[in-house]
Amino acid sequence: MSLTTSTIDTHLDTGIGSDLLTLSRRRRLTPGRVIGWIVLILALIITIFPFYWMVKSALTPNAEIVADSGRFWPTHPTMINFARTLGLTTLEESQAAGGSGASVNFVLYLWNSVIYCALIGFFQTLFCAMGGYAFARLRFRGRTILFNMLVAALMVPGIFTLLPNFVLVRDLGILNTVWGMVAPSVLMTPFALFFMRQFFLPIPRDVEEAAMIDGIGKIRIFWNIVLPMAKGPLITIGLITVVWAWKDFMWPLLIGRDESVRTVTVALGVYLQQSPNRQPDWTGLMAASTISVIPVIVLLAFLGRRIVESLNFSGIK
């Protein structure tokens, strides 16, 4: 049986028409879709609003912070708060703008935060990938019990381990050092280990078994075959770890008291206390906080999409 040109065109037109009809149905507004969009927009506004208010307060003159509290934009926006926070103004100019004359050494504190977060992010991601692969692939006695104990650690609040970790770091003689600050988190966290194990479980064993037939050992299989497959989850858990470490306050405050290892979050707390016997310098603090979150925003802008792409824990497609 042969098909004529008109018959083929008819089938093509019918197929294209059905696809367009399906697409139009998907794009048709329904009450559920409208409600979903409204809820999504409200959640987005609620999420972004605190950051917007922080930037708005940073651009507000200190003398007008109360008067402009009910407005959505400062009446007389200024960059003086950023300048005096960074130490780019004289003491007289800073006090005239409503500040206490204090400034934040952002170059040093940002560098300390970068080192602190980079060490934790890199080593914790690497070791959790090793541990997750071991729990997913290796068979050894007590594996299930050990993994259940690690998962149970997710329910232990971090404040409970604060004092034992401090005693351990003190006894090791590494107080006020970067290594003392990263010591409790550099090896692993239960969530990161669980995250990596769940990714490795559905990866087909055929590729690994073929490599073993070729004489490749477990270590080379992990480094040369498995890790390249896990690039998405590795970036995801690394990004989550870095963001968590960047906003950590209590542990760096407890261990890194010396200014040479002080992180940005601790520096902001010190800055807030540098206005004794007067109202806190809220506009300067908001300006300093705005500057401190810029590196995290840049990091999320470049790598944030990886989180969405790898949350399905997919292996090989």
N, C-alpha and C positions, 0 to 999 in steps of 0.2 A: 504494500500500500504506500503510495507517495503522497506527500503533503505539498499543497500549492503554496505560493507566496502569500496569498491572501489569508490562507488558514494559519500560517505561521504568524503573520501580523496580528491576526485575531487573538491567538493564544498569548502573544507578547502583550498586547493591549489589555487583555483580561488580567494577566499576572500583574502588570504595573498598576492597573486600576484597583485590584484587590489590595496591593501593598499600600497604595495611597489611602484606601478606605480604612485599612487597619491603623495606619499612622494617624489619620484624622480622629479615629475613635480614641486612640491613646491620648491625644492632645485635647480632647473634648473636656471642658470644665464640668466637673461634677461637684455636688455639695461636699463629699468627702475630700476631694482634692483641694477645694477652696479652704476647708477647715485645716487641712494639713499644712498648706502654705502659710496660713495665718499663725498657726502654732510655731512653725519653723521661724518665721520672721520675728515673732515675739521672743523666742528663745535666743535668736541672734542678737536682738537689741539688748536683752538682759545681760548677755555675755559680754558684749562690747562696751556697754555703758560705763562700767567702772574704769576701764582704760581711758575712755573719752573724758570722763570727769577728772582723772588724774592729769591728763594733758591740759585740759581747760584750766585747772587750778595752777598748773605750772606757768601758764601764760598770764595769770592774773597778778597785778601788783599786790604786795602784801597788805597794803592799807585798805584794799578793796575786796579782800577775800570774803569778808562777812557780807558786805553790801551786794556782791555779785553771786552769792550762794544760790539765789533763786533764778539766775539767768543761765541760759544754755551756752553763752559765749561771753568772754570778759569784755567789759565796757572799754577798757584801754589795754589791749593786749601788749605784752612786752616780753623781751628775751632776757631781761636783767636777772631773773631768777636762775636761769641756766648759766649765765656768765659768772655770777657770784658763787654759785655752787662749785663751779670748776676752778675757782680761784683766779678768774680773769679780771677781777675788779679790785680796787684798793679797799682797805678796811673802811675808810670813810664812805665810799660809794656803796659798799655792802650794807653798812649800818643805816645809811640814808634810805636804802630800798626796803628797810624793815627787817634785815637779817641781823644775826649776831656776830657776823664777821667770820664765821667758821666756813671752811671749804672742805671738799672731799678730793683726795688724791686718786682720781679715777684711773689714771694710767697704771698705778701700782695695784690697786684693788681689782681692776678688771683683769690684769695679767694673773694675779693670784687666783681669781675665779676661773679663768680659762684653764690654768694648770690643774686646779682641783677637779674641775668637771671633765677635762680631757683624760686624766689618769683613771678616774672612776668609770667613765664611759667606755674607754678602750678595753681595760683589763676585765671589767665586770662582764661586758658583752662577750669577750673571748672566752673567759672561763665558764660562763653560763652556757655558751654554745657547746663547749666540750662536755660539760656535765649533762646537758640536755640530750646530746647524741649518745652518751654512755647509757643513760636511763632508757632511751628509745631503742637501742640496738644491742647492747651488751647484756649477757645473761650471767648474773652472779648471785650468790647467796645473800639473802636479805635485801634485795633490790627494792621490792615492793614496800617493805617496812621502812626503809630509809627514805624512799620517795614520799611516803605518807607523812613521815615526820617533817620533811622539808615543806610540804604543802601546809601542814598544820601550823608551821611558823608564820604563815600569812596572817593568822588570827592574833598573833602576839603584837601588841602596840609597840612602836619604836621606843617610847619613853621608858619601857621596862628594861630595855637593854642599854640605856644610856649610861647608867652608873657602872655596871660591870665593864663596859667598853672603856670608860674613862679610867678605871682602876688598871685595866690591862695596858692601856697606852702609857699611863704614868709609870707603871712598873718597868715597861720597856725603855723608858727614858726618851720618848719621842714626842713629848709635849711641845707645843709651839713650833711644829714642823709640818711640812706638807704630807710626809708619810704618816704621821700620826693622825692627820685629818682624814686621809683616804683609807686608813687601815681597816675599819669595820665594813666597808662597802666595796673594796677593790676586788674581792674574790667572787662573790655572788650575792644575789638576793633571791628569795623563794619565788617571787613573781617572774623574774627574768628567766630563771631555770625552768619553771613550769611552761612559760611562753615558748622557749626554744624546743623543749621536749615535744610539745603538741605539734609543732611544725615538722619535726623530724619523723614522727610516727607514720604519717600517711605516705611518705616518700617510698616508691616501689624499691624492693630489694634487688631487682634484676640487675640494675646498673652496678651495685656494689658487689653482687655475686660474680658478675662478669669480670670486674676488676680483680677480684680475688683469684679467679681462675688464671688470669694473666700474671699472677704472682705479686700483686700489689697488696701491701699490708694495711692494717686498719688505720694507722696514722696517716699514710699517704691518701687513703680513700677519703678520710675526713678532710684533709687539707686541700686536695686537688679535685675532689668530686662533690662532696657534700656541701662544703662551705660556699662554693660558687652558686649552688642552687639556692642557698639561704641568704643571698645578698639582701633581698627585701626585708625579711624579718630581722636580720642583723642591724640594718639601718634603723628599723623601727625601734627595736629595744635599745639601741645606742642613743637614739634621739630622746626617747622617754627617760633614759637614765641621766642624760646630760641636763635635761630640763629640770628633773627632780633635784639633781645636785646643785644646779644654779640657784634655786630658790631655797635651799636648805639653810637654816639659820641657827638652830639650837646647837648642833654638833660643832660647826665651825666657831661659834661663839665660845663654847666650852673648851675647845682644844687650841684654837688659833687666837690666843689673846694678844700676841705680839703683833705690832703693826706690819712687820715684814711679811706675814702670812695671812693677814686679814683679808677676807673676801668682801665682795660688794654688799651682800645682805647685812653682814655684821657692821660694815662701815656706815650703812644707812641708819642703823640703830644708834651708833655712836654719834652720828651727826645730829640725830633728833635730841640727844641729851646735851648738846653743846649750847643750849640757850637757857641757862639757869635763871631762876627767879623771874621768869617772864613767859609769855605764851609761846608754845613751840613754833618753830619756823616752818609752818605747813607748806607754804608756796615753795620754799627751797627744798623741802623734803620731796614734794611732788616732782620738782624738776630733776632731782637726783634719781628718783625712782623711774622716771621716764627714760632717762639716759641708761639706767641699768638694765631695762628690758629690751633695749634695741638689739643687742646681740642675739637674744633668744628669738625675737621676731624675725630677724634675718635668717637664722637657722631654720625656723619653721617654714618660712617662705620658700626656701630651696629644697627642703627635705620632707616637709609635712605631707606631701602627696604619697610618699612611700608608706606612711602609716595606714592610709585607706587601702592601698593596693595590696598590702600583705596581711590584713586582718582576717582574711579568709583561710589562713594557714595552708595555702595550697602548696603542693610540692612541684611535680613536673606536669606541665600542661601539654 
